[in-house]
Structure formats: structure tokens, C-alpha cells
């Protein structure tokens, strides 16, 4: 593994100002695709097979699979993201929407556990907490603004069930483009981000592990660029006295990274409608979300479902990722089906 001090030329090195004028990142499911998914849904319900037992081969959806193969190519070797539209989310109960979403996701990759509870489908909704104040809380459990970051798996996917009253827009940026821009403008700060950082595990370490893991922001492995950036978790790892203190130069590099993330030239905004599904490569895309105001009625509150997926094109990862990867392998041993009762979802906060 080495980091060559030269730009990484790749389709994922896009600018938001250019991408906003394109629509080739939107993949449409037509009526026959939706009908195929609904047949699979009915067959799964009739057979009593749900999440996580339902496998891709149980009830094939060949039409949808072909479109999702195209999406996977976009994620692994293309621009790094896609928005899939065409489902009418209001037609389905939340459990049925989750099962359709699971079927679609399996055409792209293998679903993986997202937390120490083994949740295979995550709930992105406000649980009335502050992830800045509670080190066991995650940002997706709040309605606060989420700074740009990447998750710890190949692909992160979101499906919209309910929209917020206002706010909550998704904002993404090409971390490949930021890598190239930092190298061009400030190669000294780029070099800082090629060095390893400690990131907070937020109470989800397994026995024998440190409560933090170590990873650089920028690294190349077998000719591919991998970017992992989460300033919030990096700074929160400073609560452990054993973790090396962040230097002024490192903080300057973070500041530049954040400034580029929030530059309208680089980021792309997108709104979700119920039924829409967003897929992002965590190695080439950073994602964020604006703060939002929610509805008072419980049934109307903003609610997204999340999948973490592993895909064949990312079968080989940098060795530095192995420590964090061990977390998810351990979580995967006890996969948990999705729950939709808010009191059960809130139990996540007590892990």
C-alpha cells in the first residue's frame, strides 16, 4: 500500500455543480419492475420468510436484478452513487416496504449488521437525543445536522418511508474530488490525511478491542483510492488519554476538508420522496444531512431505513480496515430482524 502524490483520475472524481446538470445517476423502476418486486413480497409473506433469513435466491427478481447490476457498477467503478426511484412508498406498510428494500438491496450486495445489536435494517429517525453529548448515540438517531462522513462498510443505502416537515435534505460530495483538490492546493495538508487517525468506536467495541480504531483518511490499495473521513468520531476519540493528541496541522487539514465539503462547487443536494432509495459508495462519497423539523404526529415523523451492503468489487480492502471490519463480523453473528415499535428502537440507546 502506498499513497502516490498525484491526482486519482476516476469517474468518481466529480463536482456537484456538474452533477446537478445530469440525471444519469437516477435509475427508474418501471411498473413491471414494481410488479416483480410485489410478487416477490407476496411470495415471501406466504412462505413466512423475512429479514434476515430471506436470501437473494428465494424469490428471484431478474428484471430488477439487471438494473441493480448497473447500479452496482456505478457504485464500484463509476460515479459512486445512485438514486433509485419508482416505488410508491405510501402503498406499503413499513414492514412490507422494508422487505421490498431488502430484496432490492440484495441484488447489489450482501446486507451486513450495522451495530452491536446486530440490526440488519437500521432506522434513521429522531429518538430525541444529542450525539454530541452522549458518546453511545449515533447521528442518525437525532434530527441534528450531520457533518460529512463515511460509514464503515462498502455501500450505505437509505430508503425514505416518511419525509420531515422541513429540512433533512441529503447532501453528498465526491471524496475522490476532494482528495485531488487538496493534493493540488495543499499537498502538505493532503499528506497529513494520509497518516493514520484514531476514531471513536462509541461503546461498540468487542472484548479485547480498544474503544477506538485506527485508519488514515486517504490511502491507495491495489491501484484504488479509499477515503474514510469522520471528523466527529476522530475528535471524540480524544477523550481517551492513550490516543495521540491531534496536532494544529492535522486540525488545519480537517478544516480544509470541511471547507471543500461545504463548497457549492463540490456538493450535490438531493431530496427523497417516500419509496426513493439512495445508494452510496463509502470509499468515494461522503454524505451529510441538514437538520430538520419533524411532524408532531408519531405516524408522520421522518423515517428512513438503512442498509449496509458488501459488494464483490470491494472484496479486497486495505489492511488498515481489518480492525474496524472485525466489529461488523462480530455483529453479524447475531443478526436481528427489523423492529418497528418506537420503544424497541429506542432500546438501541441503552447498548
C-alpha positions as MATLAB code, in Angstrom:
seq = 'XXXXXXXXXXXXXXXXXXXXXXXXXXXXXXXXXXXXXXXXXXXXXXXXXXXXXXXXXXXXXXXXXXXXXXXXXXXXXXXXXXXXXXXXXXXXXXXXXXXXXXXXXXXXXXXXXXXXXXXXXXXXXXXXXXXXXXXXXXXXXXXXXXXXXXXXXXXXXXXXXXXXXXXXXXXXXXXXXXXXXXXXXXXXXXXXXXXXXXXXXXXXXXXXXXXXXXXXXXXXXXXXXXXXXXXXXXXXXXXXXXXXXXXXXXXXXXXXXXXXXXXXXXXXXXXXXXXXXXXXXXXXXXXXXXXXXXXXXXXXXXXXXXXXXXXXXXXXXXXXXXXXXXXXXXXXXXXXXXXXXXXXXXXXXXX';
ca = [
       0.000    0.000    0.000;
       1.303    3.438   -0.901;
      -0.068    6.888   -1.475;
       1.229    8.328   -4.706;
       1.332   12.138   -4.659;
      -0.670   12.508   -7.853;
      -4.344   13.006   -8.669;
      -6.554    9.938   -8.822;
      -8.313   10.010  -12.185;
     -11.576    8.155  -11.876;
     -15.289    8.666  -12.740;
     -15.954    9.188   -9.014;
     -13.971   12.466   -9.113;
     -16.985   14.614   -9.965;
     -18.109   18.076   -8.905;
     -21.597   18.744   -7.649;
     -22.026   21.768   -9.894;
     -21.574   19.461  -12.903;
     -23.566   16.538  -11.493;
     -26.578   18.776  -10.814;
     -26.937   19.201  -14.583;
     -27.018   15.439  -15.145;
     -29.674   12.848  -14.394;
     -27.844    9.642  -15.324;
     -27.430    8.927  -11.607;
     -31.205    8.419  -11.302;
     -32.366    4.858  -12.009;
     -36.079    4.359  -12.600;
     -38.078    1.292  -11.650;
     -40.983    0.959  -14.092;
     -44.363   -0.645  -13.460;
     -43.167   -4.116  -14.460;
     -40.200   -3.831  -12.071;
     -42.509   -2.828   -9.242;
     -44.891   -5.679  -10.072;
     -41.954   -8.115   -9.953;
     -40.954   -6.842   -6.509;
     -44.531   -7.062   -5.247;
     -44.771  -10.680   -6.444;
     -41.596  -11.472   -4.522;
     -43.028   -9.682   -1.479;
     -46.235  -11.732   -1.603;
     -44.278  -14.967   -2.074;
     -42.034  -14.192    0.889;
     -45.019  -13.363    3.092;
     -46.821  -16.549    2.030;
     -43.725  -18.628    2.793;
     -43.170  -16.901    6.124;
     -39.614  -15.899    5.182;
     -38.463  -12.477    6.325;
     -35.392  -10.455    7.225;
     -32.630  -11.611    7.707;
     -33.428  -15.170    6.516;
     -34.667  -14.107    3.087;
     -31.912  -14.753    0.541;
     -31.494  -13.436   -2.981;
     -32.219  -16.876   -4.446;
     -35.501  -17.441   -2.601;
     -37.691  -15.386   -4.927;
     -35.650  -14.066   -7.890;
     -36.412  -10.690   -9.442;
     -34.468  -10.867  -12.733;
     -35.658   -7.558  -14.214;
     -34.796   -5.614  -11.080;
     -31.544   -7.571  -10.721;
     -30.379   -6.341  -14.145;
     -30.993   -2.725  -13.178;
     -29.274   -3.217   -9.836;
     -26.253   -4.748  -11.571;
     -25.959   -1.420  -13.373;
     -26.254    0.384  -10.031;
     -23.520   -1.811   -8.553;
     -21.222   -0.907  -11.452;
     -21.920    2.774  -10.760;
     -21.018    2.258   -7.101;
     -17.895    0.148   -7.549;
     -16.331    1.613  -10.682;
     -18.367    4.668  -11.625;
     -19.533    7.888  -10.014;
     -20.073    6.161   -6.651;
     -23.769    6.828   -6.056;
     -27.267    6.302   -7.437;
     -30.831    7.278   -6.608;
     -33.425    4.605   -7.390;
     -36.970    5.861   -7.922;
     -40.272    4.333   -8.932;
     -41.652    2.759   -5.770;
     -44.740    4.457   -4.371;
     -43.868    4.287   -0.713;
     -47.331    5.205    0.545;
     -48.694    1.914   -0.838;
     -46.849   -0.257    1.670;
     -46.772   -0.827    5.381;
     -43.382   -0.167    6.924;
     -42.589   -3.900    7.295;
     -43.554   -4.543    3.655;
     -41.501   -1.564    2.456;
     -38.539   -2.887    4.435;
     -38.859   -6.321    2.824;
     -39.014   -4.842   -0.697;
     -35.996   -2.696    0.164;
     -34.149   -5.786    1.413;
     -34.921   -7.597   -1.849;
     -33.618   -4.665   -3.904;
     -30.507   -4.294   -1.757;
     -29.635   -7.981   -2.087;
     -29.384   -7.549   -5.856;
     -26.469   -5.161   -5.233;
     -24.653   -6.817   -2.345;
     -24.815   -8.793    0.864;
     -26.543   -6.978    3.754;
     -24.379   -6.620    6.850;
     -25.046   -5.840   10.507;
     -24.831   -2.141   11.358;
     -24.345   -2.087   15.119;
     -23.605   -4.189   18.175;
     -27.278   -5.207   18.391;
     -26.940   -6.960   15.026;
     -29.526   -4.775   13.277;
     -29.655   -5.710    9.596;
     -32.022   -2.862    8.740;
     -31.347    0.391   10.557;
     -33.834    3.109   11.452;
     -32.847    6.678   10.667;
     -35.185    8.706   12.852;
     -35.087   11.150   15.730;
     -35.005    9.481   19.136;
     -34.752   12.787   20.988;
     -31.052   12.595   21.826;
     -27.864   14.593   21.190;
     -24.990   12.592   19.750;
     -22.536   15.338   20.764;
     -23.424   14.858   24.431;
     -23.941   11.087   24.513;
     -20.964    9.097   23.260;
     -23.119    5.993   22.747;
     -25.552    7.800   20.464;
     -25.173    7.958   16.708;
     -26.054   10.876   14.498;
     -28.775    9.016   12.616;
     -30.740    8.772   15.894;
     -31.133   12.562   16.032;
     -32.639   15.370   13.957;
     -29.450   17.410   14.168;
     -27.255   18.408   11.263;
     -24.845   15.602   10.392;
     -21.372   16.667    9.238;
     -19.883   14.960    6.199;
     -18.632   11.448    6.887;
     -18.388    7.929    5.506;
     -19.784    4.770    7.104;
     -17.707    1.675    7.847;
     -18.832   -0.625    5.040;
     -18.740   -0.782    1.242;
     -22.179    0.648    0.469;
     -24.629    2.596    2.606;
     -28.211    2.740    1.358;
     -31.232    4.709    2.534;
     -34.923    4.252    1.767;
     -37.369    7.031    2.551;
     -40.541    5.998    4.380;
     -41.634    9.422    5.684;
     -40.327   12.922    4.974;
     -39.679   15.574    7.607;
     -41.926   18.603    7.959;
     -38.974   20.656    6.728;
     -35.242   20.117    6.256;
     -33.427   16.799    6.362;
     -32.090   17.023    2.798;
     -29.316   14.660    1.745;
     -26.050   16.255    0.652;
     -23.197   14.252   -0.846;
     -19.717   15.064   -2.106;
     -17.073   13.163   -4.040;
     -14.277   12.345   -1.608;
     -12.184   11.448   -4.673;
     -12.564   15.013   -5.956;
     -11.649   16.388   -2.503;
      -8.542   14.199   -2.434;
      -7.439   15.618   -5.780;
      -8.261   19.198   -4.818;
      -6.334   19.021   -1.544;
      -3.348   17.482   -3.303;
      -3.373   20.300   -5.856;
      -3.879   23.196   -3.432;
      -2.167   22.000   -0.270;
      -0.022   18.883   -0.705;
       1.293   19.384    2.832;
      -2.208   19.024    4.303;
      -3.002   16.176    1.906;
      -0.010   14.347    3.360;
      -1.413   14.814    6.873;
      -4.589   12.998    5.839;
      -2.578   10.062    4.510;
      -1.401    9.367    8.073;
      -3.468    7.237   10.492;
      -6.019    8.702   12.915;
      -7.865    7.198   15.876;
     -11.672    7.094   15.607;
     -14.115    6.518   18.466;
     -15.966    3.190   18.466;
     -18.652    4.854   20.605;
     -19.037    1.994   23.035;
     -19.421   -0.753   20.435;
     -16.029   -2.410   20.833;
     -15.838   -6.171   21.163;
     -13.972   -7.906   24.013;
     -10.243   -7.316   23.736;
     -10.553   -4.335   21.392;
      -9.577   -0.755   22.103;
     -12.508    1.678   22.297;
     -11.113    3.304   19.161;
      -9.870    2.078   15.797;
      -7.139    3.450   13.540;
      -7.395    4.465    9.887;
      -5.998    7.119    7.546;
      -8.322    9.387    5.611;
      -6.633    8.892    2.219;
      -4.975    5.691    1.092;
      -4.450    3.713   -2.084;
      -4.555   -0.067   -2.173;
      -4.055   -2.199   -5.267;
      -4.487    0.827   -7.503;
      -7.754    2.002   -5.943;
      -8.260    5.087   -3.765;
     -10.067    4.582   -0.459;
     -11.272    7.540    1.584;
     -12.510    7.298    5.170;
     -13.359   10.588    6.886;
     -15.299   11.227   10.079;
     -14.054   14.286   11.914;
     -16.655   13.955   14.682;
     -15.537   10.459   15.688;
     -11.871   11.390   15.284;
     -12.197   14.331   17.655;
     -14.323   12.340   20.088;
     -11.580    9.707   20.308;
      -9.506   12.398   22.016;
     -11.459   11.588   25.196;
      -9.185    8.569   25.619;
      -5.863    9.566   27.207;
      -3.966    6.870   25.298;
      -4.905    8.366   21.917;
      -2.276   10.740   20.452;
      -3.326   14.392   20.559;
      -4.379   15.964   17.283;
      -1.828   18.490   16.052;
      -2.561   22.004   14.760;
      -1.564   20.846   11.278;
      -3.999   17.933   11.414;
      -6.798   20.230   12.530;
      -5.919   22.585    9.681;
      -6.246   19.645    7.278;
      -9.668   18.824    8.763;
     -10.708   22.456    8.351;
      -9.748   22.410    4.698;
     -11.551   19.127    4.143;
     -14.688   20.538    5.755;
     -14.471   23.741    3.727;
     -14.264   21.754    0.487;
     -17.159   19.520    1.553;
     -19.330   22.583    2.080;
     -18.301   24.359   -1.116;
     -21.301   24.536   -3.535;
     -18.883   23.726   -6.341;
     -18.350   20.261   -4.875;
     -21.501   19.097   -3.099;
     -24.758   17.786   -4.564;
     -28.140   18.057   -2.824;
     -30.976   15.622   -3.331;
     -34.449   15.298   -1.862;
     -36.087   11.971   -1.050;
     -39.699   11.101   -1.675;
     -41.315    8.088    0.052;
     -40.114    4.964   -1.745;
     -36.877    6.503   -3.059;
     -33.657    4.571   -2.377;
     -30.196    6.136   -2.307;
     -27.020    4.036   -2.654;
     -23.537    5.430   -1.877;
     -20.017    4.029   -2.009;
     -18.376    4.852    1.308;
     -14.928    4.830   -0.288;
     -15.587    7.572   -2.848;
     -18.531    9.516   -1.367;
     -19.030   11.454    1.869;
     -22.586   12.146    2.978;
     -24.278   14.703    5.169;
     -27.773   15.761    6.165;
     -29.284   19.070    7.158;
     -31.090   19.477   10.482;
     -34.826   19.050   10.241;
     -38.122   19.938   11.848;
     -40.366   16.941   12.380;
     -44.110   16.451   12.474;
     -45.838   16.247   15.847;
     -47.870   13.167   14.903;
     -45.880    9.946   15.519;
     -47.039    8.297   12.284;
     -45.856   11.256   10.206;
     -42.368   11.618   11.680;
     -39.378   11.450    9.365;
     -38.282    7.843    8.967;
     -35.681    6.322    6.691;
     -34.438    2.739    6.571;
     -30.751    1.983    6.184;
     -28.832   -0.949    4.737;
     -25.109   -1.644    4.875;
     -24.016   -3.757    1.908;
     -20.862   -5.655    0.962;
     -20.224   -5.971   -2.781;
     -17.937   -8.227   -4.847;
     -15.907   -5.351   -6.285;
     -14.719   -4.429   -2.805;
     -13.766   -7.949   -1.742;
     -10.192   -6.770   -1.079;
      -9.787   -3.822    1.272;
      -6.753   -2.043    2.726;
      -5.193   -3.934    5.641;
      -5.792   -0.908    7.859;
      -9.540   -1.565    7.594;
      -9.299   -5.012    9.180;
      -9.641   -3.799   12.771;
     -12.900   -1.960   12.148;
     -14.053   -4.815    9.923;
     -13.738   -7.160   12.906;
     -16.515   -5.180   14.619;
     -19.014   -5.886   11.881;
     -18.006   -9.523   11.547;
     -18.758   -9.944   15.261;
     -22.078   -8.080   14.957;
     -23.028  -10.322   12.021;
     -23.001  -13.428   14.224;
     -26.341  -12.493   15.770;
     -28.344  -10.779   13.010;
     -31.534   -9.122   14.197;
     -34.685   -8.599   12.130;
     -36.042   -5.064   11.936;
     -38.402   -3.796   14.617;
     -40.878   -1.016   14.035;
     -42.074   -0.269   17.564;
     -40.510    3.033   18.656;
     -39.926    1.793   22.197;
     -37.886   -1.104   20.839;
     -35.950    1.201   18.525;
     -35.144    3.439   21.490;
     -33.684    0.444   23.291;
     -30.676    0.939   20.961;
     -29.709    3.865   23.159;
     -29.029    1.536   26.082;
     -26.486   -0.681   24.308;
];
